[in-house]
Amino acid sequence: MAFVITEACIGEKAADCTDVCPVDCIKEGDDQYFIDADTCIDCGACETACPVGAIFYEDDLTEERKVFIDKAKQFYQSL
């Protein structure tokens, strides 16, 4: 499991999360940032640093927000 960046980041892209990530698993996409689930160590630093509350632990996502898991996977597959 990993953390996931959701809709509050779209268009916002404050980037505070990238500054605190100890494993550099957050990358900028066209409309938002994404967390690489294969690299994330579940430390939670990004969640507390996010000024817009866009980051959630994967198990805590609502059904509506689970689309962001696939969106992140597609982003990293396209790199």
PDB file of N, CA, C and O in Angstrom:
ATOM      1  N   MET A   1       0.831  -1.185   0.000  1.00  0.00           N
ATOM      2  CA  MET A   1       0.000   0.000   0.000  1.00  0.00           C
ATOM      3  C   MET A   1       0.877   1.249   0.000  1.00  0.00           C
ATOM      4  O   MET A   1       2.048   1.215   0.377  1.00  0.00           O
ATOM      5  N   ALA A   2       0.276   2.340  -0.430  1.00  0.00           N
ATOM      6  CA  ALA A   2       1.017   3.598  -0.510  1.00  0.00           C
ATOM      7  C   ALA A   2       0.055   4.761  -0.324  1.00  0.00           C
ATOM      8  O   ALA A   2      -1.154   4.576  -0.189  1.00  0.00           O
ATOM      9  N   PHE A   3       0.606   5.931  -0.320  1.00  0.00           N
ATOM     10  CA  PHE A   3      -0.205   7.138  -0.286  1.00  0.00           C
ATOM     11  C   PHE A   3      -0.573   7.516  -1.715  1.00  0.00           C
ATOM     12  O   PHE A   3       0.132   7.171  -2.663  1.00  0.00           O
ATOM     13  N   VAL A   4      -1.692   8.231  -1.856  1.00  0.00           N
ATOM     14  CA  VAL A   4      -2.227   8.598  -3.167  1.00  0.00           C
ATOM     15  C   VAL A   4      -2.591  10.074  -3.142  1.00  0.00           C
ATOM     16  O   VAL A   4      -3.168  10.566  -2.172  1.00  0.00           O
ATOM     17  N   ILE A   5      -2.248  10.773  -4.216  1.00  0.00           N
ATOM     18  CA  ILE A   5      -2.596  12.186  -4.343  1.00  0.00           C
ATOM     19  C   ILE A   5      -3.895  12.284  -5.140  1.00  0.00           C
ATOM     20  O   ILE A   5      -4.022  11.694  -6.213  1.00  0.00           O
ATOM     21  N   THR A   6      -4.857  13.033  -4.605  1.00  0.00           N
ATOM     22  CA  THR A   6      -6.201  13.080  -5.176  1.00  0.00           C
ATOM     23  C   THR A   6      -6.537  14.447  -5.780  1.00  0.00           C
ATOM     24  O   THR A   6      -5.656  15.272  -6.024  1.00  0.00           O
ATOM     25  N   GLU A   7      -7.829  14.660  -6.012  1.00  0.00           N
ATOM     26  CA  GLU A   7      -8.325  15.792  -6.799  1.00  0.00           C
ATOM     27  C   GLU A   7      -7.947  17.181  -6.290  1.00  0.00           C
ATOM     28  O   GLU A   7      -7.865  18.112  -7.091  1.00  0.00           O
ATOM     29  N   ALA A   8      -7.719  17.351  -5.016  1.00  0.00           N
ATOM     30  CA  ALA A   8      -7.378  18.681  -4.508  1.00  0.00           C
ATOM     31  C   ALA A   8      -6.058  19.199  -5.067  1.00  0.00           C
ATOM     32  O   ALA A   8      -5.796  20.401  -5.027  1.00  0.00           O
ATOM     33  N   CYS A   9      -5.231  18.307  -5.585  1.00  0.00           N
ATOM     34  CA  CYS A   9      -3.946  18.700  -6.162  1.00  0.00           C
ATOM     35  C   CYS A   9      -4.084  19.183  -7.611  1.00  0.00           C
ATOM     36  O   CYS A   9      -3.230  19.917  -8.110  1.00  0.00           O
ATOM     37  N   ILE A  10      -5.140  18.777  -8.265  1.00  0.00           N
ATOM     38  CA  ILE A  10      -5.297  19.129  -9.681  1.00  0.00           C
ATOM     39  C   ILE A  10      -5.311  20.647  -9.839  1.00  0.00           C
ATOM     40  O   ILE A  10      -6.157  21.340  -9.272  1.00  0.00           O
ATOM     41  N   GLY A  11      -4.374  21.135 -10.606  1.00  0.00           N
ATOM     42  CA  GLY A  11      -4.257  22.569 -10.836  1.00  0.00           C
ATOM     43  C   GLY A  11      -3.568  23.320  -9.708  1.00  0.00           C
ATOM     44  O   GLY A  11      -3.140  24.456  -9.912  1.00  0.00           O
ATOM     45  N   GLU A  12      -3.449  22.740  -8.551  1.00  0.00           N
ATOM     46  CA  GLU A  12      -2.834  23.387  -7.387  1.00  0.00           C
ATOM     47  C   GLU A  12      -1.322  23.213  -7.423  1.00  0.00           C
ATOM     48  O   GLU A  12      -0.576  24.188  -7.514  1.00  0.00           O
ATOM     49  N   LYS A  13      -0.885  21.984  -7.352  1.00  0.00           N
ATOM     50  CA  LYS A  13       0.527  21.600  -7.419  1.00  0.00           C
ATOM     51  C   LYS A  13       1.433  22.456  -6.537  1.00  0.00           C
ATOM     52  O   LYS A  13       2.385  23.067  -7.023  1.00  0.00           O
ATOM     53  N   ALA A  14       1.136  22.496  -5.249  1.00  0.00           N
ATOM     54  CA  ALA A  14       1.919  23.300  -4.304  1.00  0.00           C
ATOM     55  C   ALA A  14       3.338  22.766  -4.132  1.00  0.00           C
ATOM     56  O   ALA A  14       4.249  23.547  -3.856  1.00  0.00           O
ATOM     57  N   ALA A  15       3.548  21.484  -4.285  1.00  0.00           N
ATOM     58  CA  ALA A  15       4.867  20.834  -4.251  1.00  0.00           C
ATOM     59  C   ALA A  15       5.493  20.707  -2.871  1.00  0.00           C
ATOM     60  O   ALA A  15       6.640  20.272  -2.769  1.00  0.00           O
ATOM     61  N   ASP A  16       4.799  21.063  -1.821  1.00  0.00           N
ATOM     62  CA  ASP A  16       5.348  20.892  -0.476  1.00  0.00           C
ATOM     63  C   ASP A  16       5.676  19.426  -0.218  1.00  0.00           C
ATOM     64  O   ASP A  16       6.638  19.118   0.486  1.00  0.00           O
ATOM     65  N   CYS A  17       4.889  18.531  -0.780  1.00  0.00           N
ATOM     66  CA  CYS A  17       5.086  17.089  -0.580  1.00  0.00           C
ATOM     67  C   CYS A  17       6.420  16.620  -1.148  1.00  0.00           C
ATOM     68  O   CYS A  17       7.061  15.744  -0.567  1.00  0.00           O
ATOM     69  N   THR A  18       6.840  17.175  -2.247  1.00  0.00           N
ATOM     70  CA  THR A  18       8.094  16.741  -2.864  1.00  0.00           C
ATOM     71  C   THR A  18       9.301  17.117  -2.010  1.00  0.00           C
ATOM     72  O   THR A  18      10.316  16.421  -2.023  1.00  0.00           O
ATOM     73  N   ASP A  19       9.189  18.213  -1.272  1.00  0.00           N
ATOM     74  CA  ASP A  19      10.297  18.672  -0.429  1.00  0.00           C
ATOM     75  C   ASP A  19      10.536  17.759   0.759  1.00  0.00           C
ATOM     76  O   ASP A  19      11.665  17.668   1.240  1.00  0.00           O
ATOM     77  N   VAL A  20       9.502  17.079   1.246  1.00  0.00           N
ATOM     78  CA  VAL A  20       9.639  16.273   2.461  1.00  0.00           C
ATOM     79  C   VAL A  20       9.773  14.777   2.201  1.00  0.00           C
ATOM     80  O   VAL A  20      10.062  14.021   3.128  1.00  0.00           O
ATOM     81  N   CYS A  21       9.572  14.335   0.971  1.00  0.00           N
ATOM     82  CA  CYS A  21       9.626  12.901   0.674  1.00  0.00           C
ATOM     83  C   CYS A  21      11.070  12.388   0.763  1.00  0.00           C
ATOM     84  O   CYS A  21      11.934  12.841   0.012  1.00  0.00           O
ATOM     85  N   PRO A  22      11.335  11.445   1.678  1.00  0.00           N
ATOM     86  CA  PRO A  22      12.708  10.969   1.853  1.00  0.00           C
ATOM     87  C   PRO A  22      13.199  10.026   0.750  1.00  0.00           C
ATOM     88  O   PRO A  22      14.399   9.776   0.641  1.00  0.00           O
ATOM     89  N   VAL A  23      12.281   9.504  -0.064  1.00  0.00           N
ATOM     90  CA  VAL A  23      12.684   8.568  -1.117  1.00  0.00           C
ATOM     91  C   VAL A  23      12.412   9.114  -2.519  1.00  0.00           C
ATOM     92  O   VAL A  23      12.533   8.382  -3.501  1.00  0.00           O
ATOM     93  N   ASP A  24      12.051  10.374  -2.617  1.00  0.00           N
ATOM     94  CA  ASP A  24      11.840  11.041  -3.907  1.00  0.00           C
ATOM     95  C   ASP A  24      10.879  10.255  -4.807  1.00  0.00           C
ATOM     96  O   ASP A  24      11.176  10.010  -5.976  1.00  0.00           O
ATOM     97  N   CYS A  25       9.733   9.865  -4.254  1.00  0.00           N
ATOM     98  CA  CYS A  25       8.781   9.066  -5.030  1.00  0.00           C
ATOM     99  C   CYS A  25       7.628   9.879  -5.609  1.00  0.00           C
ATOM    100  O   CYS A  25       6.682   9.309  -6.152  1.00  0.00           O
ATOM    101  N   ILE A  26       7.698  11.205  -5.499  1.00  0.00           N
ATOM    102  CA  ILE A  26       6.624  12.066  -5.992  1.00  0.00           C
ATOM    103  C   ILE A  26       7.120  12.830  -7.207  1.00  0.00           C
ATOM    104  O   ILE A  26       8.138  13.522  -7.153  1.00  0.00           O
ATOM    105  N   LYS A  27       6.388  12.695  -8.298  1.00  0.00           N
ATOM    106  CA  LYS A  27       6.760  13.358  -9.552  1.00  0.00           C
ATOM    107  C   LYS A  27       5.612  14.228 -10.048  1.00  0.00           C
ATOM    108  O   LYS A  27       4.443  13.956  -9.774  1.00  0.00           O
ATOM    109  N   GLU A  28       5.964  15.267 -10.775  1.00  0.00           N
ATOM    110  CA  GLU A  28       4.975  16.186 -11.321  1.00  0.00           C
ATOM    111  C   GLU A  28       4.432  15.681 -12.649  1.00  0.00           C
ATOM    112  O   GLU A  28       5.193  15.341 -13.555  1.00  0.00           O
ATOM    113  N   GLY A  29       3.108  15.636 -12.755  1.00  0.00           N
ATOM    114  CA  GLY A  29       2.440  15.298 -14.006  1.00  0.00           C
ATOM    115  C   GLY A  29       1.875  16.553 -14.644  1.00  0.00           C
ATOM    116  O   GLY A  29       2.134  17.663 -14.178  1.00  0.00           O
ATOM    117  N   ASP A  30       1.113  16.383 -15.698  1.00  0.00           N
ATOM    118  CA  ASP A  30       0.544  17.534 -16.399  1.00  0.00           C
ATOM    119  C   ASP A  30      -0.392  18.362 -15.529  1.00  0.00           C
ATOM    120  O   ASP A  30      -0.351  19.591 -15.569  1.00  0.00           O
ATOM    121  N   ASP A  31      -1.235  17.699 -14.743  1.00  0.00           N
ATOM    122  CA  ASP A  31      -2.237  18.431 -13.971  1.00  0.00           C
ATOM    123  C   ASP A  31      -2.117  18.277 -12.464  1.00  0.00           C
ATOM    124  O   ASP A  31      -2.792  18.984 -11.716  1.00  0.00           O
ATOM    125  N   GLN A  32      -1.263  17.359 -12.005  1.00  0.00           N
ATOM    126  CA  GLN A  32      -1.098  17.145 -10.573  1.00  0.00           C
ATOM    127  C   GLN A  32       0.189  16.364 -10.317  1.00  0.00           C
ATOM    128  O   GLN A  32       0.869  15.934 -11.250  1.00  0.00           O
ATOM    129  N   TYR A  33       0.507  16.190  -9.039  1.00  0.00           N
ATOM    130  CA  TYR A  33       1.640  15.350  -8.653  1.00  0.00           C
ATOM    131  C   TYR A  33       1.151  13.923  -8.445  1.00  0.00           C
ATOM    132  O   TYR A  33      -0.029  13.685  -8.185  1.00  0.00           O
ATOM    133  N   PHE A  34       2.090  12.968  -8.567  1.00  0.00           N
ATOM    134  CA  PHE A  34       1.767  11.551  -8.395  1.00  0.00           C
ATOM    135  C   PHE A  34       2.807  10.890  -7.515  1.00  0.00           C
ATOM    136  O   PHE A  34       3.984  11.248  -7.541  1.00  0.00           O
ATOM    137  N   ILE A  35       2.350   9.907  -6.728  1.00  0.00           N
ATOM    138  CA  ILE A  35       3.235   9.122  -5.871  1.00  0.00           C
ATOM    139  C   ILE A  35       3.444   7.759  -6.515  1.00  0.00           C
ATOM    140  O   ILE A  35       2.487   7.089  -6.901  1.00  0.00           O
ATOM    141  N   ASP A  36       4.696   7.359  -6.625  1.00  0.00           N
ATOM    142  CA  ASP A  36       5.031   6.042  -7.160  1.00  0.00           C
ATOM    143  C   ASP A  36       4.844   5.010  -6.049  1.00  0.00           C
ATOM    144  O   ASP A  36       5.626   4.970  -5.100  1.00  0.00           O
ATOM    145  N   ALA A  37       3.816   4.183  -6.166  1.00  0.00           N
ATOM    146  CA  ALA A  37       3.486   3.203  -5.134  1.00  0.00           C
ATOM    147  C   ALA A  37       4.604   2.181  -4.934  1.00  0.00           C
ATOM    148  O   ALA A  37       4.742   1.626  -3.844  1.00  0.00           O
ATOM    149  N   ASP A  38       5.389   1.929  -5.957  1.00  0.00           N
ATOM    150  CA  ASP A  38       6.483   0.963  -5.845  1.00  0.00           C
ATOM    151  C   ASP A  38       7.669   1.505  -5.056  1.00  0.00           C
ATOM    152  O   ASP A  38       8.488   0.735  -4.555  1.00  0.00           O
ATOM    153  N   THR A  39       7.760   2.813  -4.946  1.00  0.00           N
ATOM    154  CA  THR A  39       8.876   3.450  -4.249  1.00  0.00           C
ATOM    155  C   THR A  39       8.477   3.990  -2.876  1.00  0.00           C
ATOM    156  O   THR A  39       9.315   4.077  -1.980  1.00  0.00           O
ATOM    157  N   CYS A  40       7.222   4.347  -2.707  1.00  0.00           N
ATOM    158  CA  CYS A  40       6.718   4.935  -1.456  1.00  0.00           C
ATOM    159  C   CYS A  40       6.979   3.997  -0.280  1.00  0.00           C
ATOM    160  O   CYS A  40       6.731   2.795  -0.369  1.00  0.00           O
ATOM    161  N   ILE A  41       7.481   4.556   0.821  1.00  0.00           N
ATOM    162  CA  ILE A  41       7.759   3.762   2.019  1.00  0.00           C
ATOM    163  C   ILE A  41       6.709   3.994   3.111  1.00  0.00           C
ATOM    164  O   ILE A  41       6.904   3.578   4.253  1.00  0.00           O
ATOM    165  N   ASP A  42       5.623   4.639   2.774  1.00  0.00           N
ATOM    166  CA  ASP A  42       4.492   4.864   3.689  1.00  0.00           C
ATOM    167  C   ASP A  42       4.871   5.639   4.945  1.00  0.00           C
ATOM    168  O   ASP A  42       4.339   5.371   6.022  1.00  0.00           O
ATOM    169  N   CYS A  43       5.775   6.585   4.815  1.00  0.00           N
ATOM    170  CA  CYS A  43       6.206   7.342   5.986  1.00  0.00           C
ATOM    171  C   CYS A  43       5.179   8.390   6.414  1.00  0.00           C
ATOM    172  O   CYS A  43       5.130   8.763   7.587  1.00  0.00           O
ATOM    173  N   GLY A  44       4.356   8.871   5.473  1.00  0.00           N
ATOM    174  CA  GLY A  44       3.323   9.844   5.793  1.00  0.00           C
ATOM    175  C   GLY A  44       3.776  11.285   5.804  1.00  0.00           C
ATOM    176  O   GLY A  44       2.972  12.176   6.075  1.00  0.00           O
ATOM    177  N   ALA A  45       5.042  11.542   5.516  1.00  0.00           N
ATOM    178  CA  ALA A  45       5.546  12.920   5.533  1.00  0.00           C
ATOM    179  C   ALA A  45       4.809  13.793   4.527  1.00  0.00           C
ATOM    180  O   ALA A  45       4.521  14.957   4.806  1.00  0.00           O
ATOM    181  N   CYS A  46       4.506  13.240   3.366  1.00  0.00           N
ATOM    182  CA  CYS A  46       3.823  14.004   2.327  1.00  0.00           C
ATOM    183  C   CYS A  46       2.405  14.387   2.742  1.00  0.00           C
ATOM    184  O   CYS A  46       1.935  15.486   2.447  1.00  0.00           O
ATOM    185  N   GLU A  47       1.734  13.472   3.428  1.00  0.00           N
ATOM    186  CA  GLU A  47       0.349  13.713   3.844  1.00  0.00           C
ATOM    187  C   GLU A  47       0.259  14.926   4.768  1.00  0.00           C
ATOM    188  O   GLU A  47      -0.616  15.775   4.602  1.00  0.00           O
ATOM    189  N   THR A  48       1.151  15.002   5.726  1.00  0.00           N
ATOM    190  CA  THR A  48       1.110  16.118   6.676  1.00  0.00           C
ATOM    191  C   THR A  48       1.611  17.422   6.055  1.00  0.00           C
ATOM    192  O   THR A  48       1.227  18.503   6.501  1.00  0.00           O
ATOM    193  N   ALA A  49       2.451  17.334   5.045  1.00  0.00           N
ATOM    194  CA  ALA A  49       2.995  18.535   4.405  1.00  0.00           C
ATOM    195  C   ALA A  49       2.060  19.142   3.370  1.00  0.00           C
ATOM    196  O   ALA A  49       2.215  20.312   3.021  1.00  0.00           O
ATOM    197  N   CYS A  50       1.102  18.383   2.874  1.00  0.00           N
ATOM    198  CA  CYS A  50       0.226  18.859   1.798  1.00  0.00           C
ATOM    199  C   CYS A  50      -0.685  19.982   2.296  1.00  0.00           C
ATOM    200  O   CYS A  50      -1.501  19.764   3.192  1.00  0.00           O
ATOM    201  N   PRO A  51      -0.554  21.181   1.723  1.00  0.00           N
ATOM    202  CA  PRO A  51      -1.351  22.317   2.202  1.00  0.00           C
ATOM    203  C   PRO A  51      -2.820  22.272   1.764  1.00  0.00           C
ATOM    204  O   PRO A  51      -3.641  23.032   2.277  1.00  0.00           O
ATOM    205  N   VAL A  52      -3.150  21.399   0.833  1.00  0.00           N
ATOM    206  CA  VAL A  52      -4.538  21.341   0.355  1.00  0.00           C
ATOM    207  C   VAL A  52      -5.250  20.048   0.749  1.00  0.00           C
ATOM    208  O   VAL A  52      -6.389  19.826   0.338  1.00  0.00           O
ATOM    209  N   GLY A  53      -4.603  19.201   1.531  1.00  0.00           N
ATOM    210  CA  GLY A  53      -5.229  17.965   1.997  1.00  0.00           C
ATOM    211  C   GLY A  53      -5.561  16.984   0.889  1.00  0.00           C
ATOM    212  O   GLY A  53      -6.608  16.337   0.919  1.00  0.00           O
ATOM    213  N   ALA A  54      -4.668  16.872  -0.095  1.00  0.00           N
ATOM    214  CA  ALA A  54      -4.923  16.028  -1.257  1.00  0.00           C
ATOM    215  C   ALA A  54      -4.391  14.610  -1.129  1.00  0.00           C
ATOM    216  O   ALA A  54      -4.668  13.772  -1.986  1.00  0.00           O
ATOM    217  N   ILE A  55      -3.634  14.325  -0.075  1.00  0.00           N
ATOM    218  CA  ILE A  55      -2.942  13.036   0.031  1.00  0.00           C
ATOM    219  C   ILE A  55      -3.599  12.160   1.091  1.00  0.00           C
ATOM    220  O   ILE A  55      -3.838  12.581   2.223  1.00  0.00           O
ATOM    221  N   PHE A  56      -3.884  10.918   0.678  1.00  0.00           N
ATOM    222  CA  PHE A  56      -4.535   9.957   1.562  1.00  0.00           C
ATOM    223  C   PHE A  56      -3.824   8.613   1.471  1.00  0.00           C
ATOM    224  O   PHE A  56      -3.249   8.272   0.438  1.00  0.00           O
ATOM    225  N   TYR A  57      -3.870   7.854   2.567  1.00  0.00           N
ATOM    226  CA  TYR A  57      -3.380   6.489   2.532  1.00  0.00           C
ATOM    227  C   TYR A  57      -4.338   5.685   1.653  1.00  0.00           C
ATOM    228  O   TYR A  57      -5.554   5.862   1.735  1.00  0.00           O
ATOM    229  N   GLU A  58      -3.802   4.821   0.831  1.00  0.00           N
ATOM    230  CA  GLU A  58      -4.598   4.082  -0.151  1.00  0.00           C
ATOM    231  C   GLU A  58      -5.797   3.378   0.485  1.00  0.00           C
ATOM    232  O   GLU A  58      -6.884   3.391  -0.091  1.00  0.00           O
ATOM    233  N   ASP A  59      -5.629   2.777   1.633  1.00  0.00           N
ATOM    234  CA  ASP A  59      -6.726   2.059   2.299  1.00  0.00           C
ATOM    235  C   ASP A  59      -7.829   2.992   2.795  1.00  0.00           C
ATOM    236  O   ASP A  59      -8.946   2.546   3.053  1.00  0.00           O
ATOM    237  N   ASP A  60      -7.524   4.286   2.930  1.00  0.00           N
ATOM    238  CA  ASP A  60      -8.496   5.243   3.446  1.00  0.00           C
ATOM    239  C   ASP A  60      -9.243   6.000   2.353  1.00  0.00           C
ATOM    240  O   ASP A  60     -10.059   6.869   2.659  1.00  0.00           O
ATOM    241  N   LEU A  61      -8.982   5.689   1.096  1.00  0.00           N
ATOM    242  CA  LEU A  61      -9.648   6.388  -0.004  1.00  0.00           C
ATOM    243  C   LEU A  61     -11.126   6.023  -0.072  1.00  0.00           C
ATOM    244  O   LEU A  61     -11.505   4.874   0.152  1.00  0.00           O
ATOM    245  N   THR A  62     -11.953   7.014  -0.385  1.00  0.00           N
ATOM    246  CA  THR A  62     -13.357   6.743  -0.671  1.00  0.00           C
ATOM    247  C   THR A  62     -13.438   6.061  -2.030  1.00  0.00           C
ATOM    248  O   THR A  62     -12.477   6.101  -2.799  1.00  0.00           O
ATOM    249  N   GLU A  63     -14.548   5.449  -2.329  1.00  0.00           N
ATOM    250  CA  GLU A  63     -14.730   4.795  -3.628  1.00  0.00           C
ATOM    251  C   GLU A  63     -14.501   5.774  -4.782  1.00  0.00           C
ATOM    252  O   GLU A  63     -13.908   5.418  -5.800  1.00  0.00           O
ATOM    253  N   GLU A  64     -14.977   7.004  -4.610  1.00  0.00           N
ATOM    254  CA  GLU A  64     -14.839   8.017  -5.666  1.00  0.00           C
ATOM    255  C   GLU A  64     -13.381   8.382  -5.921  1.00  0.00           C
ATOM    256  O   GLU A  64     -13.012   8.728  -7.043  1.00  0.00           O
ATOM    257  N   ARG A  65     -12.571   8.308  -4.904  1.00  0.00           N
ATOM    258  CA  ARG A  65     -11.153   8.706  -5.030  1.00  0.00           C
ATOM    259  C   ARG A  65     -10.253   7.572  -5.479  1.00  0.00           C
ATOM    260  O   ARG A  65      -9.087   7.816  -5.790  1.00  0.00           O
ATOM    261  N   LYS A  66     -10.736   6.360  -5.524  1.00  0.00           N
ATOM    262  CA  LYS A  66      -9.904   5.229  -5.935  1.00  0.00           C
ATOM    263  C   LYS A  66      -9.449   5.330  -7.386  1.00  0.00           C
ATOM    264  O   LYS A  66      -8.515   4.634  -7.783  1.00  0.00           O
ATOM    265  N   VAL A  67     -10.089   6.179  -8.183  1.00  0.00           N
ATOM    266  CA  VAL A  67      -9.651   6.390  -9.569  1.00  0.00           C
ATOM    267  C   VAL A  67      -8.242   6.981  -9.612  1.00  0.00           C
ATOM    268  O   VAL A  67      -7.541   6.839 -10.614  1.00  0.00           O
ATOM    269  N   PHE A  68      -7.828   7.637  -8.537  1.00  0.00           N
ATOM    270  CA  PHE A  68      -6.505   8.250  -8.506  1.00  0.00           C
ATOM    271  C   PHE A  68      -5.389   7.217  -8.351  1.00  0.00           C
ATOM    272  O   PHE A  68      -4.232   7.510  -8.649  1.00  0.00           O
ATOM    273  N   ILE A  69      -5.724   6.021  -7.890  1.00  0.00           N
ATOM    274  CA  ILE A  69      -4.743   4.935  -7.859  1.00  0.00           C
ATOM    275  C   ILE A  69      -4.374   4.570  -9.291  1.00  0.00           C
ATOM    276  O   ILE A  69      -3.195   4.474  -9.632  1.00  0.00           O
ATOM    277  N   ASP A  70      -5.384   4.369 -10.121  1.00  0.00           N
ATOM    278  CA  ASP A  70      -5.143   4.023 -11.530  1.00  0.00           C
ATOM    279  C   ASP A  70      -4.494   5.171 -12.291  1.00  0.00           C
ATOM    280  O   ASP A  70      -3.650   4.952 -13.159  1.00  0.00           O
ATOM    281  N   LYS A  71      -4.890   6.387 -11.961  1.00  0.00           N
ATOM    282  CA  LYS A  71      -4.301   7.549 -12.634  1.00  0.00           C
ATOM    283  C   LYS A  71      -2.795   7.616 -12.367  1.00  0.00           C
ATOM    284  O   LYS A  71      -2.015   7.915 -13.271  1.00  0.00           O
ATOM    285  N   ALA A  72      -2.390   7.340 -11.130  1.00  0.00           N
ATOM    286  CA  ALA A  72      -0.968   7.340 -10.789  1.00  0.00           C
ATOM    287  C   ALA A  72      -0.244   6.195 -11.491  1.00  0.00           C
ATOM    288  O   ALA A  72       0.862   6.380 -12.000  1.00  0.00           O
ATOM    289  N   LYS A  73      -0.858   5.013 -11.521  1.00  0.00           N
ATOM    290  CA  LYS A  73      -0.244   3.879 -12.212  1.00  0.00           C
ATOM    291  C   LYS A  73      -0.031   4.195 -13.682  1.00  0.00           C
ATOM    292  O   LYS A  73       1.031   3.898 -14.230  1.00  0.00           O
ATOM    293  N   GLN A  74      -1.017   4.789 -14.323  1.00  0.00           N
ATOM    294  CA  GLN A  74      -0.903   5.139 -15.736  1.00  0.00           C
ATOM    295  C   GLN A  74       0.199   6.179 -15.944  1.00  0.00           C
ATOM    296  O   GLN A  74       0.941   6.108 -16.924  1.00  0.00           O
ATOM    297  N   PHE A  75       0.308   7.130 -15.038  1.00  0.00           N
ATOM    298  CA  PHE A  75       1.348   8.143 -15.147  1.00  0.00           C
ATOM    299  C   PHE A  75       2.734   7.493 -15.128  1.00  0.00           C
ATOM    300  O   PHE A  75       3.571   7.792 -15.980  1.00  0.00           O
ATOM    301  N   TYR A  76       2.977   6.607 -14.162  1.00  0.00           N
ATOM    302  CA  TYR A  76       4.299   5.996 -14.039  1.00  0.00           C
ATOM    303  C   TYR A  76       4.582   4.989 -15.148  1.00  0.00           C
ATOM    304  O   TYR A  76       5.743   4.774 -15.494  1.00  0.00           O
ATOM    305  N   GLN A  77       3.563   4.374 -15.705  1.00  0.00           N
ATOM    306  CA  GLN A  77       3.756   3.472 -16.835  1.00  0.00           C
ATOM    307  C   GLN A  77       4.129   4.235 -18.099  1.00  0.00           C
ATOM    308  O   GLN A  77       4.778   3.687 -18.990  1.00  0.00           O
ATOM    309  N   SER A  78       3.723   5.493 -18.176  1.00  0.00           N
ATOM    310  CA  SER A  78       4.009   6.296 -19.374  1.00  0.00           C
ATOM    311  C   SER A  78       5.397   6.922 -19.361  1.00  0.00           C
ATOM    312  O   SER A  78       5.828   7.493 -20.364  1.00  0.00           O
ATOM    313  N   LEU A  79       6.101   6.822 -18.238  1.00  0.00           N
ATOM    314  CA  LEU A  79       7.441   7.442 -18.146  1.00  0.00           C
ATOM    315  C   LEU A  79       8.469   6.633 -18.914  1.00  0.00           C
ATOM    316  O   LEU A  79       9.644   7.001 -18.948  1.00  0.00           O
TER     317      LEU A  79
END
